[in-house]
Amino acid sequence: MSLGPVHFMVVAFPGSKFKGEILPELGRLVENEMVRVMDLAFVKKDEDGSILALEIEDLNTDEAAPFAAFEKQIGDLINEEDLMLAADMLEPGSAAAVMVWENLWAKPFVDALRNAEGVLLGYEHIPMDVISAAMEYSGAAIED
């Protein structure tokens, strides 16, 4: 089986406020075959510290509707322990989305590296604030 790079993230939403622009953008990435959502779940920590973990199949029909575009791709990669670890990071009154995705756009490059018997010695995500600071320091322009 050949896969592109696979990533895991937890995104917190203080006050449990989800904004509408996230799902259409994720849908665009899926539709354009840039990413494949491998799993997606949610966790909410109430003000009293109680935790509610939800997977898409736990949502009612109306709540699940926005996820229909990529629901068929979703597996069971995120487990309850993952969700509890995500909940531990949350402030009371907050919610988080937990997602595992594959970067399909990078798959041909990764396949070429494997075929060339390349060995990955390091790989790290560089946070945007670090990149911005380095570029500002060096005088490099940030292009949109």
CNS distance restraints for C-alpha pairs under 8 A (distance, minus, plus):
assign (resid   2 and name CA) (resid 107 and name CA) 7.78 0.50 0.50
assign (resid   2 and name CA) (resid 111 and name CA) 7.16 0.50 0.50
assign (resid   3 and name CA) (resid 102 and name CA) 7.29 0.50 0.50
assign (resid   3 and name CA) (resid 104 and name CA) 7.71 0.50 0.50
assign (resid   3 and name CA) (resid 107 and name CA) 6.16 0.50 0.50
assign (resid   3 and name CA) (resid 110 and name CA) 7.94 0.50 0.50
assign (resid   4 and name CA) (resid 102 and name CA) 5.84 0.50 0.50
assign (resid   4 and name CA) (resid 103 and name CA) 5.43 0.50 0.50
assign (resid   4 and name CA) (resid 104 and name CA) 5.52 0.50 0.50
assign (resid   4 and name CA) (resid 105 and name CA) 7.61 0.50 0.50
assign (resid   4 and name CA) (resid 106 and name CA) 5.63 0.50 0.50
assign (resid   4 and name CA) (resid 107 and name CA) 4.01 0.50 0.50
assign (resid   4 and name CA) (resid 108 and name CA) 7.72 0.50 0.50
assign (resid   4 and name CA) (resid 110 and name CA) 6.17 0.50 0.50
assign (resid   4 and name CA) (resid 111 and name CA) 7.86 0.50 0.50
assign (resid   5 and name CA) (resid 102 and name CA) 5.64 0.50 0.50
assign (resid   5 and name CA) (resid 103 and name CA) 5.45 0.50 0.50
assign (resid   5 and name CA) (resid 104 and name CA) 7.72 0.50 0.50
assign (resid   5 and name CA) (resid 106 and name CA) 6.93 0.50 0.50
assign (resid   5 and name CA) (resid 107 and name CA) 7.16 0.50 0.50
assign (resid   5 and name CA) (resid 110 and name CA) 7.66 0.50 0.50
assign (resid   6 and name CA) (resid 100 and name CA) 6.97 0.50 0.50
assign (resid   6 and name CA) (resid 101 and name CA) 5.56 0.50 0.50
assign (resid   6 and name CA) (resid 102 and name CA) 4.29 0.50 0.50
assign (resid   6 and name CA) (resid 103 and name CA) 6.32 0.50 0.50
assign (resid   7 and name CA) (resid 100 and name CA) 5.55 0.50 0.50
assign (resid   7 and name CA) (resid 101 and name CA) 5.47 0.50 0.50
assign (resid   7 and name CA) (resid 102 and name CA) 6.42 0.50 0.50
assign (resid   7 and name CA) (resid 103 and name CA) 7.96 0.50 0.50
assign (resid   8 and name CA) (resid  98 and name CA) 7.45 0.50 0.50
assign (resid   8 and name CA) (resid  99 and name CA) 5.70 0.50 0.50
assign (resid   8 and name CA) (resid 100 and name CA) 4.44 0.50 0.50
assign (resid   8 and name CA) (resid 101 and name CA) 6.67 0.50 0.50
assign (resid   9 and name CA) (resid  98 and name CA) 5.79 0.50 0.50
assign (resid   9 and name CA) (resid  99 and name CA) 5.49 0.50 0.50
assign (resid   9 and name CA) (resid 100 and name CA) 6.65 0.50 0.50
assign (resid  10 and name CA) (resid  86 and name CA) 6.60 0.50 0.50
assign (resid  10 and name CA) (resid  96 and name CA) 6.40 0.50 0.50
assign (resid  10 and name CA) (resid  97 and name CA) 5.78 0.50 0.50
assign (resid  10 and name CA) (resid  98 and name CA) 4.54 0.50 0.50
assign (resid  10 and name CA) (resid  99 and name CA) 6.63 0.50 0.50
assign (resid  11 and name CA) (resid  96 and name CA) 5.27 0.50 0.50
assign (resid  11 and name CA) (resid  97 and name CA) 5.36 0.50 0.50
assign (resid  11 and name CA) (resid  98 and name CA) 6.57 0.50 0.50
assign (resid  12 and name CA) (resid  90 and name CA) 6.88 0.50 0.50
assign (resid  12 and name CA) (resid  94 and name CA) 6.95 0.50 0.50
assign (resid  12 and name CA) (resid  95 and name CA) 5.77 0.50 0.50
assign (resid  12 and name CA) (resid  96 and name CA) 4.18 0.50 0.50
assign (resid  12 and name CA) (resid  97 and name CA) 6.66 0.50 0.50
assign (resid  13 and name CA) (resid  17 and name CA) 5.69 0.50 0.50
assign (resid  13 and name CA) (resid  18 and name CA) 6.45 0.50 0.50
assign (resid  13 and name CA) (resid  94 and name CA) 5.75 0.50 0.50
assign (resid  13 and name CA) (resid  95 and name CA) 5.25 0.50 0.50
assign (resid  13 and name CA) (resid  96 and name CA) 5.67 0.50 0.50
assign (resid  14 and name CA) (resid  91 and name CA) 7.45 0.50 0.50
assign (resid  14 and name CA) (resid  93 and name CA) 6.89 0.50 0.50
assign (resid  14 and name CA) (resid  94 and name CA) 4.53 0.50 0.50
assign (resid  14 and name CA) (resid  95 and name CA) 6.57 0.50 0.50
assign (resid  15 and name CA) (resid  93 and name CA) 5.24 0.50 0.50
assign (resid  15 and name CA) (resid  94 and name CA) 4.71 0.50 0.50
assign (resid  15 and name CA) (resid  95 and name CA) 7.16 0.50 0.50
assign (resid  16 and name CA) (resid  44 and name CA) 7.39 0.50 0.50
assign (resid  16 and name CA) (resid  93 and name CA) 6.46 0.50 0.50
assign (resid  16 and name CA) (resid  94 and name CA) 4.53 0.50 0.50
assign (resid  16 and name CA) (resid  95 and name CA) 4.65 0.50 0.50
assign (resid  16 and name CA) (resid  96 and name CA) 7.62 0.50 0.50
assign (resid  17 and name CA) (resid  94 and name CA) 7.90 0.50 0.50
assign (resid  17 and name CA) (resid  95 and name CA) 7.77 0.50 0.50
assign (resid  20 and name CA) (resid  24 and name CA) 7.61 0.50 0.50
assign (resid  21 and name CA) (resid  25 and name CA) 6.45 0.50 0.50
assign (resid  22 and name CA) (resid  26 and name CA) 6.24 0.50 0.50
assign (resid  23 and name CA) (resid  27 and name CA) 5.94 0.50 0.50
assign (resid  23 and name CA) (resid  66 and name CA) 7.03 0.50 0.50
assign (resid  23 and name CA) (resid  67 and name CA) 7.71 0.50 0.50
assign (resid  24 and name CA) (resid  28 and name CA) 6.13 0.50 0.50
assign (resid  25 and name CA) (resid  29 and name CA) 6.39 0.50 0.50
assign (resid  26 and name CA) (resid  30 and name CA) 6.31 0.50 0.50
assign (resid  27 and name CA) (resid  31 and name CA) 5.94 0.50 0.50
assign (resid  27 and name CA) (resid  69 and name CA) 6.63 0.50 0.50
assign (resid  27 and name CA) (resid  70 and name CA) 7.39 0.50 0.50
assign (resid  28 and name CA) (resid  32 and name CA) 5.96 0.50 0.50
assign (resid  29 and name CA) (resid  33 and name CA) 6.19 0.50 0.50
assign (resid  29 and name CA) (resid  34 and name CA) 5.18 0.50 0.50
assign (resid  29 and name CA) (resid  35 and name CA) 5.73 0.50 0.50
assign (resid  30 and name CA) (resid  34 and name CA) 6.00 0.50 0.50
assign (resid  30 and name CA) (resid  35 and name CA) 5.25 0.50 0.50
assign (resid  30 and name CA) (resid  36 and name CA) 5.84 0.50 0.50
assign (resid  30 and name CA) (resid  37 and name CA) 7.37 0.50 0.50
assign (resid  30 and name CA) (resid  69 and name CA) 8.00 0.50 0.50
assign (resid  30 and name CA) (resid  70 and name CA) 7.07 0.50 0.50
assign (resid  33 and name CA) (resid 104 and name CA) 6.37 0.50 0.50
assign (resid  33 and name CA) (resid 105 and name CA) 7.20 0.50 0.50
assign (resid  34 and name CA) (resid 103 and name CA) 6.15 0.50 0.50
assign (resid  34 and name CA) (resid 104 and name CA) 5.04 0.50 0.50
assign (resid  34 and name CA) (resid 105 and name CA) 4.86 0.50 0.50
assign (resid  35 and name CA) (resid 101 and name CA) 6.49 0.50 0.50
assign (resid  35 and name CA) (resid 102 and name CA) 5.46 0.50 0.50
assign (resid  35 and name CA) (resid 103 and name CA) 4.65 0.50 0.50
assign (resid  35 and name CA) (resid 104 and name CA) 4.97 0.50 0.50
assign (resid  35 and name CA) (resid 105 and name CA) 6.93 0.50 0.50
assign (resid  36 and name CA) (resid  70 and name CA) 7.86 0.50 0.50
assign (resid  36 and name CA) (resid  73 and name CA) 7.13 0.50 0.50
assign (resid  36 and name CA) (resid 101 and name CA) 5.51 0.50 0.50
assign (resid  36 and name CA) (resid 102 and name CA) 5.11 0.50 0.50
assign (resid  36 and name CA) (resid 103 and name CA) 6.70 0.50 0.50
assign (resid  36 and name CA) (resid 104 and name CA) 6.58 0.50 0.50
assign (resid  37 and name CA) (resid  70 and name CA) 6.61 0.50 0.50
assign (resid  37 and name CA) (resid  73 and name CA) 6.32 0.50 0.50
assign (resid  37 and name CA) (resid  74 and name CA) 6.24 0.50 0.50
assign (resid  37 and name CA) (resid  99 and name CA) 7.35 0.50 0.50
assign (resid  37 and name CA) (resid 100 and name CA) 6.25 0.50 0.50
assign (resid  37 and name CA) (resid 101 and name CA) 4.42 0.50 0.50
assign (resid  37 and name CA) (resid 102 and name CA) 6.52 0.50 0.50
assign (resid  38 and name CA) (resid  73 and name CA) 5.94 0.50 0.50
assign (resid  38 and name CA) (resid  74 and name CA) 4.71 0.50 0.50
assign (resid  38 and name CA) (resid  75 and name CA) 5.77 0.50 0.50
assign (resid  38 and name CA) (resid  77 and name CA) 7.35 0.50 0.50
assign (resid  38 and name CA) (resid  99 and name CA) 7.59 0.50 0.50
assign (resid  38 and name CA) (resid 100 and name CA) 5.34 0.50 0.50
assign (resid  38 and name CA) (resid 101 and name CA) 5.00 0.50 0.50
assign (resid  38 and name CA) (resid 102 and name CA) 6.83 0.50 0.50
assign (resid  39 and name CA) (resid  73 and name CA) 7.67 0.50 0.50
assign (resid  39 and name CA) (resid  74 and name CA) 4.57 0.50 0.50
assign (resid  39 and name CA) (resid  75 and name CA) 5.33 0.50 0.50
assign (resid  39 and name CA) (resid  76 and name CA) 6.37 0.50 0.50
assign (resid  39 and name CA) (resid  77 and name CA) 5.98 0.50 0.50
assign (resid  39 and name CA) (resid  78 and name CA) 6.44 0.50 0.50
assign (resid  39 and name CA) (resid  99 and name CA) 5.63 0.50 0.50
assign (resid  39 and name CA) (resid 100 and name CA) 5.08 0.50 0.50
assign (resid  39 and name CA) (resid 101 and name CA) 6.90 0.50 0.50
assign (resid  40 and name CA) (resid  55 and name CA) 6.81 0.50 0.50
assign (resid  40 and name CA) (resid  56 and name CA) 7.21 0.50 0.50
assign (resid  40 and name CA) (resid  74 and name CA) 6.92 0.50 0.50
assign (resid  40 and name CA) (resid  78 and name CA) 7.39 0.50 0.50
assign (resid  40 and name CA) (resid  97 and name CA) 7.12 0.50 0.50
assign (resid  40 and name CA) (resid  98 and name CA) 5.66 0.50 0.50
assign (resid  40 and name CA) (resid  99 and name CA) 4.42 0.50 0.50
assign (resid  40 and name CA) (resid 100 and name CA) 6.48 0.50 0.50
assign (resid  41 and name CA) (resid  53 and name CA) 7.53 0.50 0.50
assign (resid  41 and name CA) (resid  54 and name CA) 5.82 0.50 0.50
assign (resid  41 and name CA) (resid  55 and name CA) 4.46 0.50 0.50
assign (resid  41 and name CA) (resid  56 and name CA) 6.43 0.50 0.50
assign (resid  41 and name CA) (resid  78 and name CA) 7.29 0.50 0.50
assign (resid  41 and name CA) (resid  83 and name CA) 7.84 0.50 0.50
assign (resid  41 and name CA) (resid  97 and name CA) 5.92 0.50 0.50
assign (resid  41 and name CA) (resid  98 and name CA) 5.18 0.50 0.50
assign (resid  41 and name CA) (resid  99 and name CA) 6.51 0.50 0.50
assign (resid  42 and name CA) (resid  53 and name CA) 5.79 0.50 0.50
assign (resid  42 and name CA) (resid  54 and name CA) 5.07 0.50 0.50
assign (resid  42 and name CA) (resid  55 and name CA) 6.20 0.50 0.50
assign (resid  42 and name CA) (resid  83 and name CA) 7.55 0.50 0.50
assign (resid  42 and name CA) (resid  95 and name CA) 7.27 0.50 0.50
assign (resid  42 and name CA) (resid  96 and name CA) 5.68 0.50 0.50
assign (resid  42 and name CA) (resid  97 and name CA) 4.58 0.50 0.50
assign (resid  42 and name CA) (resid  98 and name CA) 5.85 0.50 0.50
assign (resid  43 and name CA) (resid  51 and name CA) 6.99 0.50 0.50
assign (resid  43 and name CA) (resid  52 and name CA) 5.63 0.50 0.50
assign (resid  43 and name CA) (resid  53 and name CA) 4.32 0.50 0.50
assign (resid  43 and name CA) (resid  54 and name CA) 6.12 0.50 0.50
assign (resid  43 and name CA) (resid  83 and name CA) 6.36 0.50 0.50
assign (resid  43 and name CA) (resid  86 and name CA) 7.33 0.50 0.50
assign (resid  43 and name CA) (resid  87 and name CA) 6.28 0.50 0.50
assign (resid  43 and name CA) (resid  95 and name CA) 5.62 0.50 0.50
assign (resid  43 and name CA) (resid  96 and name CA) 5.34 0.50 0.50
assign (resid  43 and name CA) (resid  97 and name CA) 6.61 0.50 0.50
assign (resid  43 and name CA) (resid  98 and name CA) 7.75 0.50 0.50
assign (resid  44 and name CA) (resid  51 and name CA) 5.65 0.50 0.50
assign (resid  44 and name CA) (resid  52 and name CA) 5.17 0.50 0.50
assign (resid  44 and name CA) (resid  53 and name CA) 6.45 0.50 0.50
assign (resid  44 and name CA) (resid  87 and name CA) 6.94 0.50 0.50
assign (resid  44 and name CA) (resid  93 and name CA) 7.53 0.50 0.50
assign (resid  44 and name CA) (resid  94 and name CA) 5.99 0.50 0.50
assign (resid  44 and name CA) (resid  95 and name CA) 4.10 0.50 0.50
assign (resid  44 and name CA) (resid  96 and name CA) 6.37 0.50 0.50
assign (resid  45 and name CA) (resid  49 and name CA) 5.61 0.50 0.50
assign (resid  45 and name CA) (resid  50 and name CA) 5.66 0.50 0.50
assign (resid  45 and name CA) (resid  51 and name CA) 4.62 0.50 0.50
assign (resid  45 and name CA) (resid  52 and name CA) 6.56 0.50 0.50
assign (resid  45 and name CA) (resid  87 and name CA) 6.48 0.50 0.50
assign (resid  45 and name CA) (resid  90 and name CA) 6.76 0.50 0.50
assign (resid  45 and name CA) (resid  91 and name CA) 7.15 0.50 0.50
assign (resid  45 and name CA) (resid  92 and name CA) 5.27 0.50 0.50
assign (resid  45 and name CA) (resid  93 and name CA) 5.63 0.50 0.50
assign (resid  45 and name CA) (resid  94 and name CA) 5.60 0.50 0.50
assign (resid  45 and name CA) (resid  95 and name CA) 6.10 0.50 0.50
assign (resid  46 and name CA) (resid  50 and name CA) 5.36 0.50 0.50
assign (resid  46 and name CA) (resid  51 and name CA) 6.43 0.50 0.50
assign (resid  46 and name CA) (resid  92 and name CA) 5.38 0.50 0.50
assign (resid  46 and name CA) (resid  93 and name CA) 4.70 0.50 0.50
assign (resid  46 and name CA) (resid  94 and name CA) 6.92 0.50 0.50
assign (resid  47 and name CA) (resid  92 and name CA) 4.59 0.50 0.50
assign (resid  47 and name CA) (resid  93 and name CA) 4.70 0.50 0.50
assign (resid  48 and name CA) (resid  92 and name CA) 6.92 0.50 0.50
assign (resid  49 and name CA) (resid  92 and name CA) 5.73 0.50 0.50
assign (resid  51 and name CA) (resid  87 and name CA) 6.99 0.50 0.50
assign (resid  53 and name CA) (resid  80 and name CA) 7.81 0.50 0.50
assign (resid  53 and name CA) (resid  83 and name CA) 6.58 0.50 0.50
assign (resid  54 and name CA) (resid  58 and name CA) 5.71 0.50 0.50
assign (resid  54 and name CA) (resid  59 and name CA) 7.15 0.50 0.50
assign (resid  55 and name CA) (resid  59 and name CA) 7.02 0.50 0.50
assign (resid  56 and name CA) (resid  64 and name CA) 6.08 0.50 0.50
assign (resid  56 and name CA) (resid  67 and name CA) 7.66 0.50 0.50
assign (resid  56 and name CA) (resid  71 and name CA) 7.64 0.50 0.50
assign (resid  57 and name CA) (resid  64 and name CA) 7.51 0.50 0.50
assign (resid  59 and name CA) (resid  63 and name CA) 5.60 0.50 0.50
assign (resid  59 and name CA) (resid  64 and name CA) 5.47 0.50 0.50
assign (resid  60 and name CA) (resid  64 and name CA) 6.02 0.50 0.50
assign (resid  61 and name CA) (resid  65 and name CA) 6.00 0.50 0.50
assign (resid  62 and name CA) (resid  66 and name CA) 8.00 0.50 0.50
assign (resid  64 and name CA) (resid  68 and name CA) 6.76 0.50 0.50
assign (resid  67 and name CA) (resid  71 and name CA) 5.71 0.50 0.50
assign (resid  68 and name CA) (resid  72 and name CA) 7.47 0.50 0.50
assign (resid  70 and name CA) (resid  74 and name CA) 6.97 0.50 0.50
assign (resid  77 and name CA) (resid 100 and name CA) 7.52 0.50 0.50
assign (resid  78 and name CA) (resid  82 and name CA) 6.02 0.50 0.50
assign (resid  78 and name CA) (resid  83 and name CA) 7.30 0.50 0.50
assign (resid  78 and name CA) (resid  98 and name CA) 7.86 0.50 0.50
assign (resid  78 and name CA) (resid  99 and name CA) 7.83 0.50 0.50
assign (resid  78 and name CA) (resid 100 and name CA) 7.59 0.50 0.50
assign (resid  79 and name CA) (resid  83 and name CA) 6.52 0.50 0.50
assign (resid  80 and name CA) (resid  84 and name CA) 6.16 0.50 0.50
assign (resid  81 and name CA) (resid  85 and name CA) 6.19 0.50 0.50
assign (resid  82 and name CA) (resid  86 and name CA) 6.24 0.50 0.50
assign (resid  83 and name CA) (resid  87 and name CA) 6.11 0.50 0.50
assign (resid  83 and name CA) (resid  98 and name CA) 7.47 0.50 0.50
assign (resid  84 and name CA) (resid  88 and name CA) 6.20 0.50 0.50
assign (resid  85 and name CA) (resid  89 and name CA) 6.77 0.50 0.50
assign (resid  86 and name CA) (resid  90 and name CA) 6.80 0.50 0.50
assign (resid  86 and name CA) (resid  96 and name CA) 7.41 0.50 0.50
assign (resid  86 and name CA) (resid  98 and name CA) 7.60 0.50 0.50
assign (resid  87 and name CA) (resid  96 and name CA) 7.73 0.50 0.50
assign (resid  90 and name CA) (resid  94 and name CA) 6.13 0.50 0.50
assign (resid  90 and name CA) (resid  95 and name CA) 7.02 0.50 0.50
assign (resid  90 and name CA) (resid  96 and name CA) 7.55 0.50 0.50
assign (resid 103 and name CA) (resid 107 and name CA) 6.95 0.50 0.50
assign (resid 106 and name CA) (resid 110 and name CA) 6.19 0.50 0.50
assign (resid 107 and name CA) (resid 111 and name CA) 5.99 0.50 0.50
assign (resid 108 and name CA) (resid 112 and name CA) 6.17 0.50 0.50
assign (resid 109 and name CA) (resid 113 and name CA) 6.27 0.50 0.50
assign (resid 110 and name CA) (resid 114 and name CA) 6.24 0.50 0.50
assign (resid 111 and name CA) (resid 115 and name CA) 6.06 0.50 0.50
assign (resid 112 and name CA) (resid 116 and name CA) 6.10 0.50 0.50
assign (resid 113 and name CA) (resid 117 and name CA) 6.27 0.50 0.50
assign (resid 113 and name CA) (resid 118 and name CA) 5.08 0.50 0.50
assign (resid 113 and name CA) (resid 119 and name CA) 7.87 0.50 0.50
assign (resid 114 and name CA) (resid 118 and name CA) 5.61 0.50 0.50
assign (resid 114 and name CA) (resid 119 and name CA) 7.71 0.50 0.50
assign (resid 126 and name CA) (resid 130 and name CA) 6.70 0.50 0.50
assign (resid 126 and name CA) (resid 131 and name CA) 6.77 0.50 0.50
assign (resid 127 and name CA) (resid 131 and name CA) 6.52 0.50 0.50
assign (resid 128 and name CA) (resid 132 and name CA) 5.99 0.50 0.50
assign (resid 129 and name CA) (resid 133 and name CA) 6.08 0.50 0.50
assign (resid 130 and name CA) (resid 134 and name CA) 6.15 0.50 0.50
assign (resid 131 and name CA) (resid 135 and name CA) 6.04 0.50 0.50
assign (resid 132 and name CA) (resid 136 and name CA) 5.98 0.50 0.50
assign (resid 132 and name CA) (resid 142 and name CA) 7.92 0.50 0.50
assign (resid 133 and name CA) (resid 137 and name CA) 6.05 0.50 0.50
assign (resid 134 and name CA) (resid 138 and name CA) 6.13 0.50 0.50
assign (resid 135 and name CA) (resid 139 and name CA) 5.87 0.50 0.50
assign (resid 135 and name CA) (resid 140 and name CA) 4.94 0.50 0.50
assign (resid 135 and name CA) (resid 141 and name CA) 6.92 0.50 0.50
assign (resid 135 and name CA) (resid 142 and name CA) 7.33 0.50 0.50
assign (resid 136 and name CA) (resid 140 and name CA) 6.30 0.50 0.50
assign (resid 136 and name CA) (resid 141 and name CA) 7.68 0.50 0.50
